[in-house]
């Protein structure tokens, strides 16, 4: 099982709306994540907009590819793209770059 951690930056003026959106994630999006191998997926948000994501999966490359091929993911990513400070034209899931794990107990 791979443990994946990544960081993204949420725009400070969009923090409350970002949190609200995640209180009501579409059930079909949650189902898609589970079916494509995203387990124990959590998001943590600092007041300055730093978002830390964590998940466990058998194969992150395959889990990402599985989601990338789904219409529900494309719709979610387009709706969420404006919440993030990121390179123009890059959707949030494309900006997820796993951090190197340097210690685990």
C-alpha atoms as one frame of an Amber mdcrd trajectory, in Angstrom:
protein
   0.000   0.000   0.000   1.380   3.414  -0.971   0.890   6.394   1.326   0.571
   9.566  -0.742   0.789  13.120   0.599   0.552  16.262  -1.515   0.085  19.995
  -1.044  -1.931  22.531  -3.019  -2.727  26.186  -2.341  -6.341  27.308  -1.991
  -7.018  30.985  -2.664  -7.472  32.779   0.660 -10.667  34.508  -0.473 -12.207
  31.106  -1.346 -11.443  29.156   1.863 -14.946  29.118   3.326 -16.584  28.144
   0.053 -13.939  25.437  -0.471 -14.734  23.955   2.945 -18.468  24.173   2.257
 -18.073  22.314  -1.042 -16.295  19.493   0.782 -19.093  19.159   3.310 -21.255
  18.082   0.380 -19.023  16.136  -2.017 -21.185  14.438  -4.624 -21.909  10.810
  -3.649 -20.993   9.655  -7.157 -17.589  11.368  -6.786 -16.942   9.582  -3.498
 -18.008   6.298  -5.093 -15.662   6.886  -8.049 -12.716   7.592  -5.726 -13.328
   4.382  -3.806 -13.761   2.280  -6.954 -10.507   3.584  -8.448  -8.459   2.792
  -5.352  -8.388   5.989  -3.258  -8.499   4.890   0.398  -8.290   6.880   3.636
  -8.376  10.046   1.543  -8.240  13.160   3.736  -7.759  16.865   3.135  -6.392
  19.285   5.743  -6.532  23.061   5.318  -4.506  25.773   7.049  -5.927  29.296
   7.504  -3.419  30.609   4.934  -4.852  28.263   2.273  -2.234  25.522   2.357
  -4.067  22.289   1.591  -2.493  18.965   2.573  -3.936  15.832   1.036  -3.318
  12.290   2.182  -4.454   8.970   0.752  -3.515   5.339   0.623  -3.635   3.315
  -2.574  -2.128   0.225  -4.126  -0.841   2.214  -7.106  -1.150   6.015  -7.257
  -0.468   6.168 -10.986  -3.318   3.717 -11.658  -5.636   5.424  -9.163  -5.089
   8.793 -10.866  -5.539   7.280 -14.323  -8.766   5.622 -13.204 -10.197   8.933
 -12.031  -8.900  10.822 -15.082 -11.038   8.638 -17.328 -14.326   9.412 -15.544
 -16.781  12.134 -16.557 -17.708  12.795 -12.909 -14.064  13.624 -12.135 -13.749
  15.958 -15.122 -16.854  17.816 -13.947 -15.606  18.067 -10.334 -12.131  19.225
 -11.370 -13.522  21.960 -13.628 -15.801  23.230 -10.859 -12.972  23.236  -8.307
 -10.165  24.643 -10.497 -10.810  28.294  -9.609 -10.328  27.604  -5.900  -6.600
  27.003  -6.365  -3.473  29.059  -6.931  -1.800  27.052  -9.684  -0.421  27.063
 -13.172  -2.946  28.312 -15.737  -4.785  25.494 -17.481  -3.786  22.875 -14.914
  -6.655  21.148 -13.109  -6.287  20.441  -9.369  -5.835  16.689  -9.773  -3.084
  17.306 -12.337  -1.256  19.541  -9.836  -1.041  16.805  -7.170   2.665  16.051
  -6.855   3.391  13.463  -4.133   5.821  14.544  -1.449   8.749  12.280  -0.679
   8.159  10.226   2.452  11.254  10.468   4.625  10.027   8.771   7.805   7.277
   6.387   8.844   6.777   4.369  12.003
